[in-house]
Amino acid sequence: MTYSGPSRTAARRTRSKTIAAVVVIGVALAVVLSVVFFLRDPRSDAIGANPDQSSTGVPDAPPTADMGPPGQPDRGERRDPSAQAGEADGAVPAGVTVFGDEFAAVTNLDADLLAALRKAAKAAEDDGVQFVVNSGWRSESYQTQLLRDAVAEYGSEKEASRWVATPETSPHVKGMAIDLGPTDSLPWLAKNGERYGLCQIYQNEPWHYELRPDGCPPMYSDPTQDPRMRR
C-alpha cells in the first residue's frame, strides 16, 4: 500500500498557485482595458483634452461666412467699430430703421435709394421681417477713421481694402450704399431686394446694398475687384 498524502498536498498547492496567477492576470487585463477605453472615449475631457475640440472629439468648425471681420460682431449685426464718430458723422445706435429721419446716416442717403429701401421695408414687414440700418451715409472723417481702424485690425492696407474703402471711393460717403441687418433679415433681402432695385454688390458683404434699378449685376468677390475703388 502506497502513501500519497504529500503528493496530493503538492498538487493542491500547485493548482492554488495557478488559479491565483490566472486571477491576477485577469484583474490586470481588466485594468488595462479600462484605461484604454477611458483614453479612447471621446466624451472624456479629464485628461489631455484639447480646448480647440468639441465634446465629440471633432475640431470645432472654422468661423462661417456669417462671421464679421475681426473685431466686429456678426456680419448681419455689423456695427461700425469707431467710437469717435457721432451721429452727425453717420454713426447710428442699434435698432435704427430706414424710417429714422432724425439720423444723418439715413437722411443723407441718396433720395432714390432711400425711397427704394422704404418700399422694401414695408413689404418685408408684411412678411414678418424687419431690417435695420447698421451703417448708411458717412462723413469723410468717419470713413477715414474706419479705414484707419481696419488697417490696424488687418495689419495692412491691402487686406483692409477688402472691407473698407477710402473716403474718396466709398459709396457710403456719397450716400449711395447702406449696410443692413440683422442676420435673419438678409435672406429676405437677397431674395426680394432686386424687385426694388436693391442689390448686394460684394459676395463677402451680404449686408451691403446699393441701388441698381436696371437689375442686379454680377457680384464682385470683394471691393478690390470693383473698378470704382481704383479711381
Residue frames as a rotation matrix with the C-alpha (Angstrom) as fourth column:
MET 1
0.588 0.809 0.000 0.00
0.809 -0.588 0.000 0.00
0.000 0.000 -1.000 0.00
THR 2
-0.436 -0.765 0.474 1.47
0.787 -0.579 -0.211 3.37
0.436 0.281 0.855 -1.17
TYR 3
0.116 0.415 -0.903 1.08
0.790 -0.590 -0.169 6.58
-0.602 -0.693 -0.396 0.93
SER 4
-0.220 -0.136 0.966 0.21
0.899 -0.414 0.146 9.51
0.380 0.900 0.213 -1.41
GLY 5
0.545 0.516 -0.661 -0.53
0.776 -0.610 0.163 12.33
-0.319 -0.602 -0.732 1.12
PRO 6
-0.130 -0.661 -0.739 2.46
0.255 -0.742 0.620 14.61
-0.958 -0.108 0.265 0.33
SER 7
-0.871 -0.219 0.439 1.98
0.462 -0.062 0.885 14.37
-0.167 0.974 0.156 -3.46
ARG 8
0.031 0.957 0.287 -1.70
0.940 -0.126 0.317 15.28
0.340 0.260 -0.904 -3.17
THR 9
0.488 0.100 -0.867 -0.84
0.598 -0.762 0.249 18.24
-0.635 -0.640 -0.432 -0.99
ALA 10
-0.549 -0.782 -0.295 1.75
0.234 -0.482 0.844 19.43
-0.802 0.395 0.448 -3.50
ALA 11
-0.658 0.364 0.659 -0.75
0.729 0.091 0.678 19.08
0.187 0.927 -0.325 -6.33
ARG 12
0.438 0.875 -0.206 -3.31
0.899 -0.419 0.128 21.15
0.026 -0.241 -0.970 -4.44
ARG 13
0.188 -0.447 -0.875 -0.71
0.348 -0.802 0.485 23.85
-0.918 -0.396 0.004 -3.81
THR 14
-0.815 -0.521 0.253 0.22
0.382 -0.155 0.911 23.90
-0.435 0.840 0.325 -7.49
ARG 15
-0.238 0.818 0.524 -3.43
0.888 -0.035 0.458 24.28
0.393 0.575 -0.718 -8.53
SER 16
0.554 0.443 -0.705 -3.92
0.741 -0.648 0.175 27.09
-0.379 -0.619 -0.688 -5.99
LYS 17
-0.273 -0.746 -0.608 -0.91
0.224 -0.664 0.714 28.96
-0.936 0.059 0.348 -7.32
THR 18
-0.819 -0.005 0.573 -2.14
0.572 0.053 0.818 28.50
-0.035 0.999 -0.041 -10.88
ILE 19
0.188 0.975 0.114 -5.61
0.947 -0.211 0.241 29.81
0.259 0.063 -0.964 -10.02
ALA 20
0.429 -0.083 -0.899 -4.11
0.527 -0.785 0.324 32.76
-0.733 -0.613 -0.293 -8.17
ALA 21
-0.654 -0.746 -0.128 -1.91
0.280 -0.396 0.874 33.59
-0.703 0.535 0.468 -11.14
VAL 22
-0.549 0.539 0.640 -4.88
0.783 0.064 0.618 33.43
0.292 0.840 -0.457 -13.50
VAL 23
0.497 0.769 -0.402 -6.88
0.864 -0.481 0.149 35.75
-0.079 -0.421 -0.903 -11.23
VAL 24
0.060 -0.573 -0.818 -4.02
0.332 -0.761 0.557 38.26
-0.941 -0.305 0.145 -11.04
ILE 25
-0.867 -0.397 0.301 -3.60
0.380 -0.136 0.915 38.22
-0.323 0.908 0.268 -14.82
GLY 26
-0.184 0.897 0.402 -7.35
0.925 0.019 0.380 38.65
0.333 0.442 -0.833 -15.32
VAL 27
0.561 0.367 -0.742 -7.51
0.677 -0.719 0.157 41.63
-0.476 -0.591 -0.651 -12.96
ALA 28
-0.336 -0.785 -0.520 -4.51
0.211 -0.600 0.771 43.24
-0.918 0.150 0.367 -14.63
LEU 29
-0.800 0.083 0.595 -6.04
0.600 0.080 0.796 42.74
0.018 0.993 -0.114 -18.08
ALA 30
0.249 0.969 0.007 -9.31
0.956 -0.247 0.156 44.30
0.153 -0.032 -0.988 -16.92
VAL 31
0.351 -0.199 -0.915 -7.46
0.427 -0.836 0.346 47.34
-0.833 -0.512 -0.209 -15.59
VAL 32
-0.721 -0.692 -0.037 -5.54
0.240 -0.299 0.923 47.77
-0.650 0.657 0.382 -18.85
LEU 33
-0.529 0.598 0.603 -8.72
0.801 0.117 0.587 47.52
0.280 0.793 -0.541 -20.94
SER 34
0.475 0.732 -0.488 -10.47
0.855 -0.515 0.060 50.03
-0.208 -0.445 -0.871 -18.70
VAL 35
-0.026 -0.583 -0.812 -7.65
0.223 -0.796 0.563 52.53
-0.974 -0.167 0.151 -19.09
VAL 36
-0.888 -0.307 0.343 -7.56
0.368 -0.023 0.930 52.08
-0.277 0.952 0.133 -22.88
PHE 37
-0.124 0.936 0.329 -11.33
0.949 0.015 0.313 52.54
0.288 0.352 -0.891 -23.13
PHE 38
0.474 0.299 -0.828 -11.19
0.663 -0.740 0.113 55.66
-0.580 -0.602 -0.549 -20.96
LEU 39
-0.386 -0.734 -0.559 -8.46
0.119 -0.640 0.759 57.24
-0.915 0.227 0.334 -23.05
ARG 40
-0.933 0.027 0.360 -10.25
0.361 0.092 0.928 56.48
-0.008 0.995 -0.095 -26.33
ASP 41
-0.014 0.993 -0.114 -13.67
0.980 -0.009 -0.198 57.63
-0.198 -0.115 -0.974 -25.12
PRO 42
-0.498 -0.227 0.837 -14.27
0.572 -0.811 0.121 60.99
0.651 0.539 0.534 -26.91
ARG 43
0.561 0.783 0.270 -16.61
0.278 -0.486 0.829 62.08
0.780 -0.390 -0.490 -24.12
SER 44
0.604 -0.385 -0.698 -13.79
0.773 0.070 0.630 62.14
-0.194 -0.920 0.340 -21.61
ASP 45
0.541 -0.458 0.706 -12.06
0.128 -0.784 -0.607 65.51
0.831 0.418 -0.366 -21.23
ALA 46
0.993 -0.120 -0.008 -10.45
-0.004 -0.101 0.995 64.80
-0.121 -0.988 -0.101 -17.89
ILE 47
0.224 -0.967 0.123 -7.02
0.301 0.189 0.935 64.01
-0.927 -0.173 0.333 -19.34
GLY 48
-0.700 -0.701 0.137 -5.29
0.337 -0.155 0.929 65.87
-0.629 0.697 0.345 -22.16
ALA 49
0.349 0.881 0.320 -8.45
0.775 -0.079 -0.627 67.45
-0.527 0.467 -0.710 -23.50
ASN 50
-0.687 -0.518 0.509 -7.85
0.724 -0.543 0.424 69.73
0.057 0.660 0.749 -26.48
PRO 51
-0.377 0.582 -0.720 -9.55
0.290 -0.665 -0.689 73.10
-0.880 -0.468 0.082 -25.83
ASP 52
-0.633 0.118 -0.765 -9.97
-0.678 -0.562 0.474 73.51
-0.374 0.819 0.435 -29.58
GLN 53
-0.866 0.335 -0.371 -12.13
0.027 0.773 0.634 70.41
0.499 0.539 -0.678 -29.87
SER 54
-0.077 0.932 0.354 -15.79
-0.839 -0.252 0.481 69.92
0.538 -0.260 0.802 -29.19
SER 55
-0.040 0.128 0.991 -17.26
-0.849 0.518 -0.102 67.28
-0.526 -0.846 0.088 -26.88
THR 56
0.919 0.385 0.081 -17.45
-0.276 0.778 -0.565 64.88
-0.280 0.497 0.821 -29.81
GLY 57
0.228 -0.918 0.324 -13.69
0.351 0.388 0.852 64.95
-0.908 -0.081 0.411 -30.29
VAL 58
0.211 -0.101 0.972 -14.07
0.973 -0.076 -0.219 66.67
0.096 0.992 0.082 -33.66
PRO 59
-0.786 -0.533 -0.314 -12.37
0.566 -0.824 -0.017 70.09
-0.250 -0.191 0.949 -34.04
ASP 60
0.110 0.833 -0.543 -14.81
0.359 -0.543 -0.759 72.96
-0.927 -0.111 -0.359 -34.00
ALA 61
0.388 0.113 0.915 -15.74
0.921 -0.063 -0.384 74.30
0.014 0.992 -0.128 -37.40
PRO 62
-0.752 -0.659 -0.036 -13.93
0.657 -0.752 0.057 77.45
-0.064 0.019 0.998 -38.53
PRO 63
-0.433 0.615 -0.659 -15.85
-0.030 -0.740 -0.671 80.70
-0.901 -0.271 0.339 -38.46
THR 64
0.033 0.543 0.839 -18.53
0.893 0.361 -0.268 80.74
-0.448 0.758 -0.473 -41.11
ALA 65
-0.585 -0.212 0.783 -19.07
0.683 -0.649 0.334 83.37
0.437 0.730 0.525 -43.74
ASP 66
0.457 0.839 0.296 -21.63
0.461 -0.508 0.728 84.90
0.761 -0.196 -0.618 -41.49
MET 67
0.438 -0.385 -0.812 -18.95
0.813 -0.216 0.541 85.90
-0.383 -0.897 0.219 -39.01
GLY 68
0.999 0.047 0.014 -17.84
0.049 -0.927 -0.373 89.51
-0.004 0.373 -0.928 -39.34
PRO 69
0.326 -0.933 0.154 -14.38
0.049 -0.145 -0.988 90.83
0.944 0.330 -0.001 -39.95
PRO 70
-0.180 -0.461 -0.869 -12.10
0.871 0.337 -0.359 90.57
0.458 -0.821 0.341 -36.89
GLY 71
-0.934 -0.210 -0.288 -13.06
0.343 -0.753 -0.562 93.00
-0.099 -0.624 0.775 -34.17
GLN 72
-0.616 0.786 -0.052 -16.63
-0.765 -0.582 0.276 93.30
0.187 0.210 0.960 -35.39
PRO 73
-0.270 0.601 0.752 -19.77
-0.471 0.599 -0.648 91.37
-0.840 -0.529 0.122 -34.45
ASP 74
-0.179 0.365 0.914 -21.72
0.615 0.766 -0.186 89.02
-0.768 0.528 -0.361 -36.67
ARG 75
-0.927 -0.288 0.240 -21.82
0.360 -0.507 0.783 90.38
-0.104 0.812 0.574 -40.20
GLY 76
-0.219 0.922 0.321 -25.56
0.674 -0.095 0.733 90.61
0.706 0.376 -0.600 -40.17
GLU 77
0.731 0.412 -0.544 -25.30
0.682 -0.458 0.570 92.64
-0.014 -0.788 -0.616 -36.96
ARG 78
-0.123 -0.958 0.260 -22.34
0.937 -0.199 -0.288 94.63
0.328 0.208 0.922 -38.23
ARG 79
0.870 0.297 -0.393 -21.67
0.434 -0.839 0.328 97.82
-0.232 -0.456 -0.859 -36.30
ASP 80
0.574 -0.700 0.425 -19.13
0.013 -0.511 -0.859 100.48
0.819 0.499 -0.284 -37.21
PRO 81
0.316 -0.501 -0.805 -16.09
0.841 0.541 -0.006 99.99
0.439 -0.675 0.593 -34.94
SER 82
-0.596 -0.650 0.471 -15.09
0.375 -0.745 -0.552 103.60
0.709 -0.152 0.688 -34.38
ALA 83
0.044 0.583 -0.811 -16.16
0.999 -0.047 0.020 105.06
-0.026 -0.811 -0.584 -31.06
GLN 84
-0.699 -0.450 -0.556 -15.09
0.484 -0.870 0.095 108.57
-0.526 -0.203 0.826 -32.06
ALA 85
-0.873 0.388 0.295 -17.76
0.102 -0.447 0.889 109.33
0.476 0.806 0.351 -34.66
GLY 86
-0.706 0.705 -0.070 -21.06
-0.113 -0.210 -0.971 110.82
-0.699 -0.678 0.228 -33.64
GLU 87
0.051 0.839 0.542 -24.49
0.641 0.388 -0.662 110.67
-0.766 0.381 -0.518 -35.24
ALA 88
0.622 0.151 -0.768 -23.71
-0.318 -0.848 -0.424 113.80
-0.716 0.508 -0.479 -37.27
ASP 89
-0.356 -0.838 -0.414 -20.93
-0.831 0.081 0.551 111.81
-0.428 0.540 -0.725 -38.97
GLY 90
-0.032 0.432 -0.901 -23.22
-0.800 0.530 0.282 108.89
0.600 0.730 0.329 -39.76
ALA 91
-0.959 -0.246 -0.138 -22.86
-0.107 0.770 -0.629 106.68
0.261 -0.589 -0.765 -36.70
VAL 92
-0.040 0.999 0.009 -26.13
-0.600 -0.032 0.799 105.01
0.799 0.026 0.601 -35.72
PRO 93
-0.481 -0.020 0.877 -27.33
-0.813 0.384 -0.437 103.42
-0.328 -0.923 -0.201 -32.47
ALA 94
-0.979 0.125 0.158 -28.80
0.158 0.964 0.213 99.94
-0.126 0.234 -0.964 -32.54
GLY 95
-0.363 0.927 0.092 -32.30
0.706 0.338 -0.622 99.49
-0.608 -0.160 -0.778 -33.90
VAL 96
-0.331 0.223 -0.917 -32.47
-0.417 -0.906 -0.069 102.42
-0.846 0.359 0.393 -36.33
THR 97
0.118 0.450 0.885 -34.68
0.671 0.621 -0.405 101.70
-0.732 0.642 -0.228 -39.34
VAL 98
-0.653 -0.349 0.672 -34.80
0.755 -0.372 0.540 103.26
0.061 0.860 0.506 -42.79
PHE 99
0.337 0.825 0.455 -37.58
0.636 -0.555 0.536 105.49
0.694 0.109 -0.712 -41.46
GLY 100
0.303 -0.295 -0.906 -35.25
0.892 -0.248 0.378 107.12
-0.336 -0.923 0.188 -38.92
ASP 101
0.572 0.026 0.820 -35.44
0.579 -0.720 -0.382 110.69
0.581 0.693 -0.427 -40.20
GLU 102
0.972 -0.197 0.125 -33.57
-0.229 -0.703 0.673 112.03
-0.044 -0.683 -0.729 -37.18
PHE 103
0.395 -0.869 0.298 -30.34
0.233 0.408 0.883 110.28
-0.889 -0.279 0.363 -38.18
ALA 104
0.227 -0.405 -0.886 -27.90
-0.787 -0.612 0.078 111.68
-0.573 0.680 -0.457 -40.74
ALA 105
-0.750 -0.536 0.388 -26.94
-0.265 0.781 0.566 108.13
-0.606 0.322 -0.728 -41.75
VAL 106
-0.239 0.772 0.589 -30.49
0.759 0.527 -0.382 107.79
-0.605 0.356 -0.712 -43.11
THR 107
0.646 0.643 -0.411 -31.47
0.304 -0.710 -0.635 111.27
-0.700 0.285 -0.654 -44.28
ASN 108
0.139 -0.678 -0.722 -28.21
-0.685 -0.592 0.424 111.85
-0.715 0.436 -0.547 -46.18
LEU 109
-0.383 -0.180 0.906 -28.74
0.392 0.857 0.335 108.78
-0.836 0.484 -0.258 -48.32
ASP 110
-0.993 0.077 -0.093 -29.46
-0.113 -0.319 0.941 109.24
0.043 0.945 0.325 -52.00
ALA 111
-0.412 0.908 0.078 -33.18
-0.807 -0.323 -0.494 110.04
-0.424 -0.267 0.866 -52.31
ASP 112
0.201 0.492 -0.847 -33.89
-0.839 0.533 0.111 107.24
0.506 0.688 0.520 -54.79
LEU 113
-0.580 -0.476 -0.661 -32.02
-0.052 0.831 -0.553 104.70
0.813 -0.287 -0.507 -52.67
LEU 114
-0.950 0.228 0.212 -33.91
-0.239 -0.098 -0.966 105.75
-0.199 -0.969 0.148 -49.56
ALA 115
-0.094 0.969 -0.227 -37.26
-0.981 -0.129 -0.144 105.56
-0.169 0.209 0.963 -51.35
ALA 116
0.068 0.056 -0.996 -36.47
-0.525 0.851 0.012 102.03
0.848 0.522 0.087 -52.57
LEU 117
-0.853 -0.446 -0.272 -35.37
0.009 0.508 -0.862 100.99
0.523 -0.737 -0.429 -49.09
ARG 118
-0.729 0.622 0.286 -38.60
-0.556 -0.294 -0.778 102.23
-0.399 -0.726 0.559 -47.54
LYS 119
0.191 0.780 -0.596 -40.73
-0.951 0.297 0.083 100.41
0.242 0.551 0.798 -50.10
ALA 120
-0.188 -0.353 -0.917 -38.79
-0.194 0.928 -0.318 97.22
0.963 0.119 -0.243 -49.45
ALA 121
-0.966 -0.212 0.151 -39.05
-0.172 0.085 -0.981 97.69
0.195 -0.974 -0.119 -45.68
LYS 122
-0.275 0.943 0.186 -42.84
-0.909 -0.193 -0.370 97.95
-0.313 -0.271 0.910 -45.84
ALA 123
0.364 0.372 -0.854 -43.04
-0.705 0.709 0.007 94.80
0.608 0.600 0.520 -47.96
ALA 124
-0.543 -0.646 -0.537 -40.70
-0.085 0.678 -0.730 92.97
0.836 -0.350 -0.423 -45.59
GLU 125
-0.820 0.292 0.492 -42.86
-0.552 -0.180 -0.814 93.92
-0.149 -0.939 0.309 -42.61
ASP 126
0.223 0.940 -0.257 -45.84
-0.974 0.227 -0.012 92.31
0.047 0.253 0.966 -44.36
ASP 127
0.371 -0.193 -0.908 -43.77
-0.213 0.934 -0.286 89.12
0.904 0.299 0.305 -44.42
GLY 128
0.985 0.078 -0.157 -42.86
0.134 0.243 0.961 89.47
0.113 -0.967 0.229 -40.75
VAL 129
0.171 -0.985 -0.013 -39.32
0.979 0.171 -0.115 90.66
0.115 0.007 0.993 -41.43
GLN 130
0.995 0.058 -0.081 -37.74
0.069 -0.988 0.141 93.89
-0.072 -0.146 -0.987 -40.21
PHE 131
0.217 -0.972 0.092 -34.33
0.910 0.168 -0.378 95.12
0.352 0.166 0.921 -41.23
VAL 132
0.827 -0.029 -0.561 -32.33
0.335 -0.777 0.534 97.86
-0.451 -0.629 -0.633 -39.55
VAL 133
0.784 -0.574 0.238 -29.62
-0.114 -0.510 -0.853 100.28
0.611 0.641 -0.465 -40.58
ASN 134
0.655 -0.656 -0.375 -26.19
0.709 0.362 0.606 99.27
-0.262 -0.663 0.702 -39.35
SER 135
-0.380 -0.710 -0.593 -24.48
0.324 -0.702 0.634 101.94
-0.866 0.049 0.497 -41.44
GLY 136
0.644 0.609 0.463 -25.64
0.680 -0.177 -0.711 104.32
-0.351 0.773 -0.529 -44.14
TRP 137
0.692 -0.415 0.591 -24.24
0.121 -0.740 -0.662 107.67
0.711 0.530 -0.462 -45.18
ARG 138
0.483 -0.619 -0.620 -20.87
0.825 0.085 0.558 108.50
-0.293 -0.781 0.552 -43.60
SER 139
0.904 -0.297 -0.306 -18.83
-0.324 -0.945 -0.039 111.66
-0.278 0.134 -0.951 -43.43
GLU 140
0.577 -0.768 -0.279 -15.34
-0.197 0.201 -0.960 111.66
0.793 0.608 -0.036 -44.92
SER 141
-0.218 -0.685 0.695 -13.81
-0.878 -0.173 -0.446 111.90
0.426 -0.707 -0.564 -41.47
TYR 142
0.381 0.437 0.815 -15.82
-0.747 0.665 -0.007 108.92
-0.545 -0.606 0.579 -40.28
GLN 143
0.989 -0.025 -0.146 -14.77
-0.082 0.726 -0.683 106.88
0.123 0.687 0.716 -43.31
THR 144
0.212 -0.974 0.075 -11.16
-0.502 -0.174 -0.847 107.86
0.839 0.142 -0.526 -42.69
GLN 145
-0.160 -0.220 0.962 -11.42
-0.982 0.137 -0.132 106.63
-0.103 -0.966 -0.238 -39.12
LEU 146
0.746 0.501 0.438 -12.99
-0.449 0.865 -0.225 103.36
-0.492 -0.029 0.870 -40.24
LEU 147
0.808 -0.509 -0.297 -10.20
-0.099 0.380 -0.920 102.80
0.581 0.773 0.257 -42.74
ARG 148
-0.117 -0.870 0.480 -7.57
-0.769 -0.226 -0.598 103.55
0.629 -0.439 -0.642 -40.10
ASP 149
0.157 0.270 0.950 -9.27
-0.870 0.492 0.004 101.09
-0.467 -0.828 0.312 -37.75
ALA 150
0.958 0.285 0.031 -9.34
-0.229 0.827 -0.514 98.43
-0.172 0.485 0.857 -40.49
VAL 151
0.427 -0.879 -0.213 -5.64
-0.345 0.060 -0.937 98.83
0.836 0.474 -0.277 -41.31
ALA 152
-0.320 -0.513 0.797 -4.81
-0.927 -0.004 -0.375 98.42
0.195 -0.859 -0.474 -37.63
GLU 153
0.413 0.605 0.681 -7.14
-0.717 0.677 -0.166 95.41
-0.561 -0.420 0.713 -37.43
TYR 154
0.990 0.101 0.100 -5.92
-0.012 0.765 -0.644 93.57
-0.142 0.637 0.758 -40.52
GLY 155
0.375 -0.927 0.018 -2.29
0.373 0.169 0.913 94.65
-0.849 -0.336 0.409 -40.46
SER 156
-0.747 -0.625 0.225 -2.10
0.465 -0.250 0.849 96.10
-0.475 0.739 0.478 -43.97
GLU 157
-0.405 0.584 -0.704 -3.89
-0.618 -0.742 -0.259 98.49
-0.674 0.330 0.661 -46.31
LYS 158
-0.743 0.075 -0.665 -4.20
-0.566 0.460 0.684 95.71
0.357 0.885 -0.299 -48.87
GLU 159
-0.784 0.465 -0.412 -6.18
0.547 0.831 -0.103 93.43
0.295 -0.306 -0.905 -46.58
ALA 160
-0.580 0.575 -0.577 -8.20
0.273 -0.530 -0.803 96.30
-0.767 -0.623 0.150 -45.14
SER 161
-0.690 0.275 -0.669 -9.26
-0.662 -0.614 0.430 97.30
-0.293 0.740 0.606 -48.66
ARG 162
-0.850 0.428 -0.308 -11.27
0.198 0.800 0.567 94.08
0.489 0.420 -0.764 -48.91
TRP 163
-0.238 0.764 -0.599 -13.66
0.970 0.222 -0.101 95.55
0.055 -0.605 -0.794 -46.34
VAL 164
0.424 0.340 -0.839 -13.29
0.530 -0.845 -0.075 99.33
-0.734 -0.413 -0.539 -46.10
ALA 165
0.395 -0.212 0.894 -12.95
0.845 -0.298 -0.444 101.85
0.360 0.931 0.062 -48.93
THR 166
-0.746 -0.636 -0.196 -11.15
0.665 -0.721 -0.195 105.16
-0.017 -0.276 0.961 -48.87
PRO 167
-0.188 0.690 -0.699 -13.16
0.306 -0.635 -0.709 108.35
-0.933 -0.347 -0.092 -48.30
GLU 168
-0.538 -0.096 -0.837 -12.60
-0.633 -0.609 0.477 109.22
-0.556 0.787 0.267 -51.96
THR 169
-0.801 0.150 -0.579 -14.09
-0.415 0.557 0.719 105.98
0.430 0.817 -0.384 -53.29
SER 170
-0.904 0.428 -0.002 -16.60
0.299 0.629 -0.718 104.87
-0.306 -0.649 -0.696 -50.65
PRO 171
-0.521 0.803 0.291 -20.22
0.297 -0.149 0.943 104.77
0.800 0.577 -0.161 -51.84
HIS 172
0.101 0.529 -0.843 -21.23
0.991 0.023 0.133 105.34
0.090 -0.849 -0.522 -48.22
VAL 173
-0.573 -0.391 -0.720 -19.64
0.496 -0.865 0.076 108.80
-0.653 -0.313 0.690 -48.28
LYS 174
-0.973 0.228 -0.014 -21.63
-0.131 -0.510 0.850 109.55
0.187 0.829 0.526 -51.42
GLY 175
-0.422 0.861 0.285 -24.83
-0.679 -0.092 -0.729 108.32
-0.601 -0.501 0.623 -49.77
MET 176
0.008 0.376 -0.927 -25.14
-0.952 0.288 0.109 105.54
0.307 0.881 0.360 -52.34
ALA 177
-0.331 -0.164 -0.929 -24.82
-0.031 0.986 -0.164 102.48
0.943 -0.025 -0.331 -50.09
ILE 178
0.233 0.439 0.868 -26.27
-0.926 -0.173 0.336 101.04
0.297 -0.882 0.366 -46.92
ASP 179
-0.790 -0.424 -0.443 -25.36
-0.216 0.869 -0.445 98.18
0.573 -0.256 -0.778 -44.59
LEU 180
0.115 0.962 0.246 -28.41
-0.819 -0.049 0.572 96.33
0.562 -0.267 0.782 -43.32
GLY 181
-0.943 -0.257 -0.214 -29.16
-0.090 0.812 -0.577 93.76
0.322 -0.525 -0.788 -40.64
PRO 182
0.117 -0.623 0.773 -29.94
-0.778 0.427 0.462 91.71
-0.618 -0.655 -0.435 -38.65
THR 183
-0.811 -0.582 0.057 -28.72
-0.438 0.668 0.602 88.39
-0.389 0.464 -0.796 -39.97
ASP 184
-0.550 0.626 0.553 -32.15
0.522 0.774 -0.357 86.80
-0.652 0.092 -0.753 -40.25
SER 185
0.452 0.700 -0.553 -33.37
-0.066 -0.592 -0.804 89.64
-0.890 0.400 -0.221 -42.49
LEU 186
-0.335 -0.733 -0.593 -30.65
-0.638 -0.287 0.715 89.13
-0.693 0.617 -0.372 -45.09
PRO 187
-0.771 0.100 0.629 -32.21
0.425 0.816 0.392 86.10
-0.474 0.569 -0.672 -46.82
TRP 188
0.340 0.940 -0.006 -35.35
0.676 -0.249 -0.694 88.17
-0.654 0.232 -0.720 -47.45
LEU 189
0.424 -0.255 -0.869 -33.26
-0.417 -0.907 0.063 90.96
-0.804 0.336 -0.491 -48.94
ALA 190
-0.675 -0.736 0.057 -31.27
-0.332 0.371 0.867 88.54
-0.659 0.566 -0.495 -51.08
LYS 191
-0.559 0.536 0.632 -34.48
0.708 0.705 0.029 87.05
-0.431 0.464 -0.774 -52.46
ASN 192
0.368 0.915 0.162 -36.62
0.905 -0.313 -0.288 90.17
-0.212 0.252 -0.944 -52.84
GLY 193
-0.016 -0.420 -0.907 -34.28
0.335 -0.857 0.391 93.14
-0.942 -0.298 0.154 -52.95
GLU 194
-0.866 -0.413 0.280 -33.96
0.376 -0.170 0.911 93.21
-0.329 0.895 0.303 -56.73
ARG 195
-0.034 0.937 0.347 -37.70
0.988 -0.022 0.156 93.92
0.154 0.348 -0.925 -57.04
TYR 196
0.841 0.322 -0.435 -36.94
0.449 -0.864 0.226 97.30
-0.303 -0.386 -0.871 -55.50
GLY 197
0.749 -0.613 0.253 -33.63
-0.053 -0.436 -0.898 97.83
0.661 0.659 -0.359 -57.27
LEU 198
0.560 -0.535 0.633 -31.68
-0.812 -0.203 0.547 96.87
-0.164 -0.820 -0.548 -54.17
CYS 199
0.779 -0.337 -0.529 -28.65
-0.093 0.772 -0.629 94.74
0.620 0.539 0.571 -54.94
GLN 200
0.733 -0.672 0.104 -25.89
0.080 0.237 0.968 93.04
-0.675 -0.702 0.227 -53.00
ILE 201
0.795 -0.453 -0.403 -22.69
-0.596 -0.465 -0.654 94.20
0.108 0.761 -0.640 -54.67
TYR 202
-0.242 -0.968 -0.072 -19.96
-0.866 0.249 -0.435 92.16
0.439 -0.042 -0.898 -52.97
GLN 203
0.258 0.317 -0.912 -20.01
-0.057 0.948 0.313 88.44
0.964 -0.029 0.263 -52.22
ASN 204
-0.481 -0.543 -0.688 -18.11
0.628 0.334 -0.703 88.96
0.612 -0.770 0.180 -48.97
GLU 205
-0.981 0.189 -0.049 -20.55
-0.105 -0.722 -0.684 91.62
-0.164 -0.666 0.728 -47.75
PRO 206
-0.590 0.805 0.055 -24.10
0.702 0.478 0.529 90.21
0.399 0.351 -0.847 -47.66
TRP 207
0.010 0.573 -0.819 -25.21
0.841 -0.448 -0.304 93.26
-0.541 -0.686 -0.486 -45.67
HIS 208
-0.585 -0.383 -0.715 -24.07
0.026 -0.890 0.456 95.89
-0.810 0.249 0.531 -48.23
TYR 209
0.081 0.715 0.695 -26.76
0.902 0.245 -0.357 97.09
-0.425 0.655 -0.624 -50.64
GLU 210
-0.769 -0.247 -0.590 -26.81
-0.038 -0.903 0.429 99.68
-0.638 0.352 0.685 -53.40
LEU 211
0.311 0.934 -0.176 -29.46
-0.185 -0.122 -0.975 100.85
-0.932 0.336 0.135 -55.86
ARG 212
-0.891 -0.452 -0.046 -29.37
-0.147 0.192 0.970 99.25
-0.430 0.871 -0.237 -59.30
PRO 213
-0.071 0.991 -0.117 -32.81
-0.524 -0.137 -0.841 99.97
-0.849 0.002 0.529 -60.86
ASP 214
0.199 0.113 -0.973 -31.86
-0.973 0.144 -0.182 98.28
0.120 0.983 0.139 -64.15
GLY 215
0.883 0.149 -0.446 -31.17
-0.125 0.989 0.082 94.94
0.453 -0.016 0.891 -62.46
CYS 216
0.721 -0.615 0.319 -28.54
-0.379 0.035 0.925 93.46
-0.580 -0.788 -0.208 -60.22
PRO 217
0.429 -0.658 -0.619 -25.15
-0.771 0.090 -0.631 92.96
0.471 0.748 -0.469 -61.88
PRO 218
0.519 -0.363 -0.774 -22.86
0.395 0.905 -0.160 90.00
0.758 -0.223 0.613 -61.17
MET 219
0.993 -0.110 0.034 -21.31
-0.077 -0.413 0.908 90.40
-0.086 -0.904 -0.419 -57.74
TYR 220
0.193 -0.981 0.012 -17.67
-0.573 -0.123 -0.811 91.16
0.797 0.149 -0.586 -57.14
SER 221
0.111 -0.237 -0.965 -15.85
0.577 0.806 -0.131 88.82
0.809 -0.543 0.226 -54.79
ASP 222
0.179 -0.059 -0.982 -14.90
0.885 -0.426 0.187 91.82
-0.429 -0.903 -0.024 -52.67
PRO 223
0.832 0.280 -0.478 -14.43
0.140 -0.941 -0.308 95.59
-0.536 0.190 -0.822 -53.14
THR 224
-0.126 -0.959 -0.255 -10.90
-0.188 -0.230 0.955 95.22
-0.974 0.168 -0.151 -54.51
GLN 225
-0.575 -0.030 0.817 -12.44
0.703 0.492 0.513 93.93
-0.418 0.870 -0.262 -57.76
ASP 226
0.538 0.841 -0.051 -14.72
0.742 -0.501 -0.445 96.96
-0.401 0.202 -0.894 -58.07
PRO 227
-0.108 -0.624 0.774 -13.29
0.884 -0.416 -0.212 99.47
0.454 0.662 0.597 -60.61
ARG 228
0.648 0.421 0.634 -14.80
0.135 -0.884 0.448 102.32
0.749 -0.205 -0.630 -58.59
MET 229
0.928 -0.300 -0.222 -12.40
0.239 0.021 0.971 101.54
-0.286 -0.954 0.091 -55.76
ARG 230
0.064 -0.969 0.241 -9.39
0.909 0.156 0.386 102.21
-0.411 0.194 0.891 -58.01
ARG 231
0.584 0.205 0.785 -10.29
0.608 -0.751 -0.256 105.73
0.537 0.628 -0.564 -59.06
